Amino acid sequence: MELKWLSGFIVAHSANIFQFGFAPIVCSAVTFIVYSSLGNDLEASVVFPSIALFVIMVIPLQLVPMGIGMATELKVGARVVLCPHVGVRS
């Protein structure tokens, strides 16, 4: 039972790491595809500042889910420390 749960957790964690690395590439590609499909020309004066902006935005966007995960871990840890008898089966 525990091994099955651990296997699912590892798969979900791997998918999450893959998403963090792949999402900026997909966002950049979709943005440029939409921009060019609207009839605009992709020129260096447009592409390079856009890529720089995407790079600047990547780190804050990755920190938000990490912060939510840390807050959840803090809540669970505080519950265990402050009320250790809750949830213990005898």
Secondary structure, DSSP 8 states (H G I E B T S, - for coil): -HHHHHHHHHHHHHHHHHHHHHHHHHHHHHHHHHHHHTT----HHHHHHHHHHHHHHHHHHHHHHHHHHHHHHHHHHHHHHH-TTTT---
